[in-house]
Amino acid sequence: MKTDILNRLKYSLGKDAENASTYDWRIAVSLVLRDQMVETWFQSTKETYEASPKRVYYLSMEFLIGRLIEDMISNLRMEDTVKAAIAELGQDYNTIVHDEPDAALGNGGLGRLAACFMDSLATLGIPAFGYGIRYEHGLFEQSFAQGQQVEKPETWLTQRHAWEFERPEARYRIGFGGHVEHHEGKAHWHPGEVVMATAHDTPVVGWKGEWGNTLRLWSAEPAKEFDLESFNRGDYLAAGRSEALARTISRVLYPDDTTESGKELRLKQEYFFTAASLMDLLRRYLKDHDDIRALPDYVAIQLNDTHPAIAGPELVRILVDEHAIPMDEAIPLARKCLAYTNHTLLPEALERWSEHLMGRILPRHLEIIRAIEHAHQTEFPDSPRILEHGDVRMGELAFIMTHKVNGVSALHTELVKETVFADLHRIHPTRIINQTNGITPRRWLYGCNPSLRHLITDTIGEDWVADLEQLTALKSKRDDAAFIEAFTASKRENKVNLSNWISETMGVTLDPDAMFDVQIKRIHEYKRQLMNLLETVALWNDMRDNPNADWTPRVKIFGGKAAPGYFVAKDIIRLINDVAHVINTDPVTDDKLKIVYPPNYNVTMAERLIPAADLSEQISTAGKEASGTGNMKFALNGALTIGTLDGANVEIRDHVGSENFFLFGLTAQEVMERRTHHGYSRAAIEASPRLQRVLGQIAEGRFAPHDPSRYHGLVGMLYDHDYFLVTCDFDSYFDTQRRADTAYRNPANWAAMALVNTASMGWFSSDRTIKGYARDIWGAKSVTQAKLEKSA
């Protein structure tokens, strides 16, 4: 290992050990690990072609993979070897691995789920490709200025991305705009603009390095690199215009779509990566198969949300226009290949594009969408329409063009049937099924929580990493005082590490013995960070009123980004920071309550925060969170949950036991019923003196003395338009938090409850989720399992 690292340093980076920087050492180590991965990757590809199984193609706008170096070290089982080699070379292991920037390829749960699924597909030996976009700047890098969110480009690709292989031979022409001609019953699309999609491959190796799949990300490049004629005329900007316009497509994740140009860019992004992915998988299929009609026997395409929903019309276009299959045959043929995962019940998140925009950017696809709708309406005259009020409804398109639609938690799936797709479910009663989300234990316990990992492995062995249900054996340790003491020490070690990091980066001193109460997720009204903050202010008021009472010290930790155009969410961020400034400088409560909001929440930060959390905030308005996966990560790492009966909280509570879960708030049915009452939020406020006091303080400028009207809009919204029922759930939430306070004052019992959470999370492995997809949706099988069965 030492020799390999030094060789890479010398021959790949042109450095000797004496002059190498941390970056040089990190790239050298990464390239050595990549070499190890390639052997498995090549062998897996060879076995896939030999076995000719059904392959899975997972299309997602996001793959939130975080740092890969530690992932690869642990999955290749090389931690001890790499640490020893780096130490003998006189370098610090933690400095090197922490030098890698997070890959800016996602935002939240959607992208992290996709990353977990790729890990599980490789661990299970199911041949698969992940397809997405290679964003140059990702979402954005978040910082705070006077408490306000400031967005800057993420710059992860200013350094070399050591894990990828560029594939210049895998390039596809992607067209936009233009016009369609019809001759003798055939359509000919003549795009007015063309860009090139170029592939960049990252090997994804599963646990113990036994199988490798591919994450293929597309970057956009111009079809015409450089206009020399314009350059020679002195028009230098025009000479590079085609390159700039092409690269715009793969620059930023989720460009602001409040403008027409933003909407156009988003639609282009979605078509760009979807079309390139379909061309690529069809090229691969046709290399070994002659019959295009057999495609569903060998290809399973999963659409992660509505972003790749254009895959239905695009696959039909290819079948009809390029393979001469009749439209009435092409539509059901494409449907057999496609499946769709729904992630939301929020109507605004089920994408809609205007017919005008669709017709201008993708004129042939609009024709095909009309044909798809006509065929479905002919068969089911009372079916909801795809085209409505001048819009193309991508959720309905995804439903109609796929053979399975899955929700991501038991509650969410039932709500999908009852709400957003009720009419389509009535027509297709077997199409919607459930696949509750899961998380990979390799990243979210084994990798991020070494102290707990070692305790578990010393107790039950290491097989739990690939079979998380084995954690059940830990339940027998609930009454083992020595084990509980070790479990508590593991948590405290993580809290000390986090406290040190917060002190170094933010200058805030934390007490590791205080309850660490954490809410980390995208900032959104339905996730109710605002309710968490209001409860924090109410607790602060009570502490100031009675400072000598037996209070449970708390550290409130927030993390997450708000979309650049989501102004309410950005106001909530600013209010959190304003309140933190006041509370953190209050000498009366200094030893009882702190608020910290580290900027630029990402996967690496989550790996610091989750192992250190005592209390997990999963407080969304019931009926709005599809699943959540942060709730699973916290519980797996020994945090107790305070939450509503929403998303996967319902199933987590069932598994860990109601006595080990802090439940509060209205149910989904009660939420819908409460909204029918006129003035429900004002009535809730008037019934809660504690909440009235908090809202009064905010409205009068207690936390913004130089701009007292700053939050009048937020307070007014709570009085008059509290759609997400912060006010109605506030008192229940506050009271349940006090129950958590009481429980935390009994450390041994709290640790026993936390242990039961960890021991009960086996079912929430993404390995279990992927087995469900493979069985119920894809009809895909594990090549490694088939080999074992054959040899047996």
N, C-alpha and C positions, 0 to 999 in steps of 0.2 A: 504493500500500500504506500509506504513512504517513497519507494522508487517510482511508482506510477505517478504520484503527486508531483514529485520533482521533475519528472519527464514532461508532464503536462505544463508545468510552470515554465520550463525551458523551451519546449518545442511548439506549444500552442499560444503562449503568452509572451515569449521572448524575454523572460525575466530569470534572474538567479535568486536563490533564497535570500541573499543578503539585501537585495533591493526590492523585494516583492512587497506590495501593499496588501492590506486585508482583502481588498477586492481581488487581487491576483490569486491569493491563497484560496479564496472562496470559489473562484471560477475553476481553478485547477482541481480542487476536490470535487466540484460538481461534474466536471468532465470525466473524471475517473469513475464516479458513480454512474454517469450516463453510459459509459462503456460497459459497465456491468449489466445495466438494464437492457442494452441492445441485444445481448446474447439471448435473453429470455424473450424479448420482443420478436426477434427474427424466428426463433423456434416456434413461438405461438402462431405467427403468420403462416409458417410452413405447415403446421398441423391443421390450421383452419382450412387451407386450400386442399389438403389431403382428405380431410373429413367432409368438406363441402356442407357444413351445417347452415342453418338459418342464422343470419347475422342481424345484430341489433344496431340501429342507427339512431342516436339520441340527439335531436336538434334543439338547441337552447341558445337564447340570446346571451346567457350568462354562464360562466364556469368560474366560480369564486374559489380558486384552488389555493390561494395564499402562498406561503413559501413552500417550495418543494424539497429543499435539501434534507430537512429532517424527516420528511415523509419517506423519501427514498432510502435514507440510511436505515430507518426502522423496518420498512417493508423488505429490504434486501438482507436484514438481519446482520448488519455490519457496524452497529453502534460501537461496540467495544473496540473493533479493529480500527475504525476511523479515529476514535478518540485517542487511542494509543499512538497511532501514527502522527497525528497532529501535535500531540504532546511532545513526542520525541523530536519533532521538527521545530520545537521551541515556540509553538503558536498556541493560542487559546481557542479551544473548541467553540465555546459560546459566542465569542466575538466573531468568529468566522461564519457560523450558521445564521447569526442574527444580522449579518451584513446583507443578506439577500432581501430585496424589496418584495412586497406582496405583488403578485401578478394582478394588474388592474383590469380584471376580466369580468367583474360582477359587482353587485350592490348588496344583496341581502340573501334571504332564505332561498329564493329561486336558484341563484347561482351556487350557493353552498350545497343545496340538495343535489344539483347536477354533479358537483365534484365528489360528493359521497357516493353517488350512484356509479360513477366511473371507477372508484376504488373498489366497490363491491362487485361490479361486473368482472374486473380483473381478478379479484380474490376468488370468485366462484368459477372462473375459467369459461365465461360466456363470451364468444367473439363479438366485439362491439367497436364502434367508432362513435366518439363524441364530436359533434360539429357545431362550430360557433364562429365568432368574429375575433380577430386578433386586434383589439383596441389599442391604439397608440397611447391614449390618454385616459382610458377607463371612464369612470363616472366623474370624479373630481377629488382633489386632495382638500380636506376640510381643515380650516383653522378658524380661530375666533378673534375678532377685533371689537373691543368694547362689548363683548358678549354676543356679537352678531356672527352668524356663519359667513365665512369668506371662502369662495371656491377658487381653487387654482388647478391647472392641469396636473394629472398624475404623470410622473415622469419615469415610470418603471423601465421603459425601453430606451432611456438614454444610456443605460448600461447593457451589456450583452446578456441576452436571455439564454443561459447555458444549456437549458434542457431541450430546446427545440431543434428540429432539422428543417431547413427550408426545402421545399420541393418545387423547384422552378419548372419541372416537367409536368406538374399537376396544376395547370392553368386553364381557366375556362372563361369564355366570353359571356358577359352578363349584359343584357340589353335593357334599355328603358325608353319609353316614349315611342315616337314614330307613328306608323300607321299599319293597318292590316288590310291586305288584299285578299279577295276570294275569287278563285278560279276553279271551275269544274268541281265544285263541292269541297275544295281544299282551301284552307286558310294559310296565308303567308304573312308572318309578322316581320316588318322591316323596322327595327329599332332606330330611333334617332340619335341615341347616345349609347356608347359601349364602354364598359370598363372590364378589366381583367381581375379575376379572383385567383390569388396565388396561395397555395397551401403551405402551412407551417405545422409540422407534426411534433407532438410531445408524447413520448412513450409513457403509458400508465401501467405500472407493474403492481400486482396485488401482493397480499401478505405472503411472506417467505419467498417472493420472487419467482413464483411458479408459473405465472401467466402474464402476458403483456398485451394490452390493447392500445388504441391510438386516440389521442385528442387532436383532431385536425381543425385548425383555426385558419380563417381566410382573411387575407389582407387585400385591400383594393388598390389596384395600380392602373395607370392609364393604358388604353389600347395603343395610343400613339405617345411614345415617351416624351418627345421633345420637338418643338416646331422650330427647326433651324432657320427656315425662311423668315419667320417673324423676328427671330433673334438677330439675324443679319441685317434686318431693317432697323434695328435699334429698339424694337418693341419687346423688351426683355420680359415684362410681365405676361404678355400674351404668349410668349414662347413656352412658359411653364404652366399656363392656365389649365390645360387638360390634366396635368399631373396633380395640381392642387385640388381640382374638383373631384378627381377619382379618390384621392387619399382621404378626402372629407368623409367618405362613407365608412371608413374603418378607424376614424380618429376617436370618437367619443361615444360612450355608452349612454343611451337615452338622452339624445339632444332635446332641448326644450321644445316641445311641440305646441306651444301657445301661438306660434306664428305659422303661416302657410308654408314658408320655407322649411320650418322645423318639422312639420308633418310630412312634407315631401321627403326630407332626409330620412326620417324614421321608416317610412314605407320602403324607400330604396334599400336601407340597411336590411330590413327583414327579407325582402325579395332576394337581395344580393347573396346572403349566406345560405338561404334556403335553396335557391336555384343552383348555386355551386355545389351544394351537398348532394342534391338529387342527381346532377350530372355525374358527379364523382362515384356515387354508389351504383348508378346504372352502368357506367364504364366498367366498374369492377365486376358487376353481375354478368354483363354481356361478354366479358373476356372468357368466361367458363360455361355460359349457357346460351343456347340459340333461341329458345322460346321465351319471348317477352311476357307471354301470358302466364308463365309459371313464376313470375316475379314474387307473388305473395308466399310461395313455398320457401323462398330463400331470403326474403327481405322483410324486416319489421322496422317501421319508422315511427318513433315516438316524438310527438310534438309537445315540448315543455311550455305550456301556456299557449296563448293565441299568437305570439310573435311569429312562429313559423307556419301559421294557418294557411298562408298562401301556397303551402306545399300541395294541397289538394288540387287547386286549379293548375299549378305548374306541372304536376305529374300527369294530369289529364292532357295538358297541352303537348307534353312530350309523346305520350301514347298516341294521341290523335294526329298531331301535325308531323311527327318524325317517324312514327311506326305504323301509320295508316290504320289504326284500330278505330272502329266506329265509336262515336261519342257514347251511345247507349251501352256499349261494352266497356269503354275506358273508365267511366265513372265508377261502376262497382269494382272493377279491377284495382283501381287506385285505392278505393276505400278499404279493400282487404289488406293493403300494406300499411295503412295509416292508423294511428291511435293518438288520442289527445288527453293530456293531463290538465284539468281545470284547477287553478290555484286561487280563485277569488269568487266571492259573492258580490263584490262591489261593482255596480253597473258601469262605472267610469273606467274600470280596469279591463272590462271586456271590450277590446278595441273596436272602434268604428272608423272607417275611412269614407270620405265623401265619394260618391260615384264619379264626380268630376275629377277628383284627384286620381282615383284608380284608373279611370279611362285615359287620363293624360299620361300617367307613368307606366301603366300596364294595360294597354288597350285590348290585347288579345285575351288577357286574363279576365277582364270584365265581361267579354263575350262568353267565356267559359263559365264564369260564375252565374250568368243568366241562364245558361244551359243546365247547370247543376240545379239551380232553383226550379226551373221549368220541369225537369225530370222528377224532382221530389214533390212538387205541387201536383203534378199529374197523378202520381201514385198516392199522395196523401193531401187531398184538396184543402183540408183545414190546418195544414202545417204552418208554423210561423215562417215568415219570409226571411231570406238572407238580405234582400234589398228592401229597405224600408225608409221612407221619408228622405230619399236622396242619399242614404248611407249604405255602405256595405258592412254588415254586422259580422265581425270575424269570429265571434263565439258560435253563432249559429252555423257559419260556414264550417268551422272546425268540427262541430257536432255532426253535421250532415255528411261530411266527407271522411269520417273515421268509423271504424267498426267497433271501437270501444272508447268510452269516455270515462276517465276515472277521477274521483275525488281523492283527497289526500288525508282524510281522517274520517272516522265513522260518522260523526255528526255532520261534517261538511258534505259528505256524499249524499246524505239524506236531504240536506238543505238544497243541494244542487237539483235534486229531483223535485223538490217542492217549490223552488223559487225560479232561479234564472233559466232553467231548462224544463220547466214543468210541462209545457205543451209538447215539446219534443220527446220527453220521457214517456208521456202518455202514448205517443205513436210508436216509440221504440223502447218498450219497457225493460228489455234485457241489455241495453247498450251501456248504461251507466253502472259502473261497479266501483268498489272501494279498494284503494291500496294505501293504507296509512303510511305516512312518511317514516323514514328511519335515518339514522346517522351512522357513520363508520366509527367503530370503536378504535380503529388503528390511529386516527387523528385525534379523536375527541375523548380519549382516556389514555391509551397507551403512549401517544406522542406528547400530549399537552400536560399530562399530570404524572410525571415519573414517580413521585413519592407514593401516590395511591397505587400506581401500577405495580411497583415493587411489593407493596403490602399485599395486594391481591394475589400476585403470582407466587409469593412465598407461602401463601395460605392454601391456594387451590390449584397451583400449577399454571402453565402459560396457555393452555388450549382455549381459554376463554376468549382470546383475541380474535379467533376465527369462529367461535361458537359462544356468543354472548349470553345465551341462556344459562351457561354454567355459573354465572354470577349468583344464581339462586342459592348455591351452596353457602354463600356468605350470610344468609339469614340466620343460620344456626349460631352465628357469632354475636347476635344482638345482645345476649346476656353474658358475654365473655368480657370481663372487665379489662383484661390485658389488651384484647383486640380493639375494644372501644377506645382505650387510651392511645393506641397506635393510630387508629383511624382519626382521632381528634388531632394528634400531633401532625399527621399528614396535612390536614386542612390548615392548621396554623402555620405550617411551613410555607404553604402557598400564599397565605394572607400576609406573612412577613415579606415574601418576595414582591408581592404586589405593592405593599406599603412602601417598600424601598424604591420601587420604580416610580410610583406616584410622587414621592418626595423629590426624586432626582429630576423628573420631567415637569412637574407642576409646582413644586415648592410647597405642597400641602402635607402636613404631618398627620398620619392616621394611626389609630390605636388598633393593632391587630386583634385585640380581644373584643373589640366592638363587633356588632352584627354587621356584616357586609351585605348590603341589600342592593341588588343589581338589576337594572333594566337596560338591556342593550338590544337595539333593533332599529330598523328604519323609523324615522320620526314621522308619525301619522296620527291624525285625530282618533282613528279607531283603535290604535294601540294604546292610547290614553296615557302617554307620558305626562300630560297635563294633570290628570287625576293624581298620579304619583306625587307630583310637585305640590299640589294643593294639600294633600295629606301631610307632606313634609312641613309645610308652613304651619298647618294646624298643630302638628306635634311640637314644633318650635314654640308656638304660642303657649301651649300647655306647660312646656318645660320652663319657660320664662315666668309663667304665673306661679309655678310651684317648684323652684329650682332644687329644693332639698329632698324631693320625692325619690323613690327608688327607681330611677329611669334605667332602661336598657340602652346603653350607648349604641348609636347607629352611624354607619357610613352609607350614605345614599350615592350610588354610582350610576351615572347615565352614560350611554354611548349610542351614537347613530347619526346619520346624515339626513337632511331634508332635501327633497328635490329642489333644484334652483328656482323653479317657478311656483313652489308651494308656500305661499307667504304666511299662512296660518301656522304651518309647521315651523317656519323660521322664526316667527314670533314666540312660539313655545320654547325653542332653543334659547332665544335671548332672555326670556323670562327665567329659565332654569339658571342661566349664568348670573343674572342679576340677583336672584334669590340666594345663590351660592355665595356671592360676594358679601351679602349682608350677614347671612348665618355664620359663615366661616370666620368672620371678624367679630363675632359677638362674644365677649368674655364670659357672659352668663352661661352659655351653652357650649363653650369651646370643647369641653371634655365629654360632651354628651351627643353632639350631632354635627356631622360634616356632610357637605355635598361636593362631589367631584365629577367633572365632565371632561374626560380626556378627549381631545379633538382627533378627528380622522379615524374613527372606528373602522377596523378591518379584521381579517381572519387572525392575524398575529396578535392584535389586541385582545380578541376573544379568547385566544389561547392563554393569555395572562389572567383575564378576569374570571372566566368560568370556573377554573379549579379553586379560586379563592372565594367564591360566592357562598354565603350561608343561606340567603333567601333569593329566590328567583321570581321576578315580577312578570307574570303572564296574565295581564289584566285587561285584555281587549274586550270591547263590547261583545257580549255573547251573540253568536251568529255571524260575526264578521271575520274572524281569523280562520282561514282554511284549515291549517294544521299547526304550523310552528314547528321548528326543529331546535331552536334555542332552548325551549322547555325540556326537550329530551337531553340535550348536552348538559344543562345544569343538574338535572336529576341524576344522570349517570355519574357525575362528579361529586355527588353528595350534598346537593343543595335542596332545601325544601321549597316547595312552590306555594306562592300565594296567587290565586287565579280564579277566573270565572270558568263556568262550564262552557268552554269554547274550544274549537279545534281539537287538537290531540290532547289538550288538558283532560278531557273527559276520559280518554283511555289511560292516560298516565295515572289519574286518580284511581281508576279501577284496578290498575296493577299494583300501585304502591299502598293502597288502602286509604280510605277517607280520613282515618286518624293521623295519617302522615302527610296531609295536604291541607292547606289553609284556603278553604272555599268561601267565596263571598259573591254577592251580586245577583242580578236578575238573570233568568235563563233566556235563551233565544226566543222562546215563545212569549215570555213575559215582556221582553224588550219590544217585540212587535205590538203587543197589546198596549203597553204604556204609551207608545207613540200616538195612539188614537185619542189620548186624553189631551184636550186643549190646555196649554199652559203648564204642562207637566214639569218642566225644568224650573220655572219660577216657583211652583208649589214646593218642589223638593228643597230649593234654597231657603224658602221661608220657614220650612219645617226643621232646618238645621242651623242653629245659632253658630255652631263652630264654622260651618262653611260660609255663612254670611260674613263672619268676621274676616276670614281669609280673603274673600272676594273684595270686601271693603278696603282692606289694606292694599291690595293690588291696585284697585281703582283709584285710590287717593295718592298713589305714587310712593308708597312705603319702600318699594324696591327699585324705584327709578326717580329719586328726588329731584333730579335736574330736568326731568321730562315726565311730569306726573300723569299726563294723559296717554302715555305710551301704550298701555294695555287696555284702554277703554274698549277697543274692538273685541279683544278676547273675552273680557268680562261680559260685555253686551251679548256676545254669542252664547255664552253659558246661560244667561237669563232667557234669551228669546229663541235660540236656534240650536239647542244642545242635542243634535241628532244622535250623538254617540253616548248619551246618557251618563256623562261624567257626574252630573249633579244628583241623579237618581241613585247611583251606586256609591256615592261618596261616603255616607254614614256607615254602610255595611263594610266598605273597604277599611275605613278608619278603625272600626271596632275589631275587625279581623287582624289588623296590624298589631293591635294591643294584645290579642291572643298570642301572636307570634312573639311579642316582647316577653310575655310571661313564660312561654315555652323555652325561650333562649336562656332564661335565667337558671335553667336546670341543664347544665352542659352535658351530663352523661345521657340524659333522656333525649336531648336534642341530637346528639351524635348517633344514638340508636335509631332514631327516626330517619336521619340522613343516610345511615347504612342501609336501612330497608329500601330507601329510594334507589341507591346504587344497585343493590342486589335484585331489584325488581325490574330493571330496565333492559333485560335481555331481549324482550320482544321488539324493542325499538331500534334494533340493529338494521342498517340499510341492507345487510345481507338478506334478512328476512323479507324486506320490501322487494328487493330485486328478484328473489325467488318467486314472489307473488306475481310480479309483472311477467316474468318468463313463463310461468304456468298459465296464467289467466288471460294474458293479452297477447304476448308475442309468439307463443309456441316455440320458444328457443330453449336449447339445452346446453349444459356445461360440457365442453369437450374434455376437460380434465376429469370430470366425474365419469364420463363415458369410457375413458381410458382405464380408469380404476376398475370399473365394472367388467370391462372386457378382459383385463388381466386376471381378475378374480375368477 
